[in-house]
Amino acid sequence: MGKMVLEISDELAEALRVPPEEKLARLRQELAVRLYQKGLLPFGKARELAGMSKWKFHVLLGDEGIVRRYDVEELKEDLRTLEALG
């Protein structure tokens, strides 16, 4: 499996208005939210990119005013999870 690397110049990184220790996580979250919003990444992969739990990513989407799409595959996955738990 390959890896994709995104290079951001020091000048652009310094212009980002967040504390230095939060920059990488914040960039990953912003990218994940926008790709999900545009339908370019499904929820699970966007959550993975953001490096967040399912529930924290739900909260982030809500905070950003992003409507959560819920398709048949996600319903089936949730039902399998519920069956496994109960």
C-alpha positions in Angstrom: 0.0 0.0 0.0 1.4 3.4 -1.0 1.4 6.7 0.9 0.5 10.2 -0.3 2.5 13.1 1.0 1.2 16.7 0.9 4.0 19.3 1.2 3.1 22.7 2.7 5.8 25.4 2.7 7.0 26.7 6.0 5.6 30.1 5.0 2.1 28.7 4.6 2.4 26.6 7.7 3.4 29.6 9.7 0.5 31.6 8.4 -2.0 29.1 9.8 -3.6 30.7 12.8 -3.5 27.9 15.2 -1.0 26.9 17.9 2.0 25.1 16.4 1.3 21.9 18.3 -2.2 21.8 16.7 -1.3 22.5 13.1 -1.0 19.0 11.7 -4.1 17.7 13.5 -6.1 20.7 12.5 -5.1 20.5 8.8 -6.1 16.8 8.8 -9.5 17.6 10.3 -10.2 20.4 8.0 -9.3 18.3 4.9 -11.3 15.4 6.2 -14.4 17.6 6.8 -14.3 19.3 3.4 -13.7 16.0 1.5 -16.6 14.4 3.4 -18.8 17.5 2.8 -18.1 17.3 -1.0 -18.8 13.6 -1.1 -15.2 12.8 -2.0 -14.6 10.6 1.1 -17.1 8.4 2.9 -17.6 9.0 6.6 -15.3 6.2 7.8 -12.4 7.2 5.7 -12.9 10.9 6.5 -12.9 10.0 10.2 -9.7 8.0 9.7 -8.0 10.9 7.9 -9.1 13.3 10.7 -7.6 10.8 13.3 -10.8 10.9 15.3 -13.2 8.5 16.9 -16.5 8.0 15.2 -18.3 10.0 17.8 -15.8 12.9 17.9 -16.0 13.2 14.1 -19.8 13.3 14.4 -19.4 16.2 16.8 -17.0 17.9 14.5 -19.3 17.6 11.6 -22.1 19.0 13.7 -20.0 21.9 14.9 -19.2 22.7 11.3 -22.8 22.5 10.2 -22.1 19.6 7.9 -25.2 17.4 7.2 -24.4 13.7 7.9 -25.2 11.4 5.0 -26.3 8.0 6.0 -26.5 5.3 3.2 -27.6 1.7 3.1 -24.1 0.3 3.5 -23.6 2.3 6.7 -27.0 1.1 8.0 -26.0 -2.5 7.4 -22.7 -1.9 9.1 -24.4 -0.4 12.1 -26.9 -3.3 12.3 -24.0 -5.8 12.2 -22.3 -3.9 15.1 -25.5 -4.0 17.1 -26.0 -7.7 16.5 -22.4 -8.3 17.6 -23.0 -6.3 20.8 -26.3 -7.7 21.7 
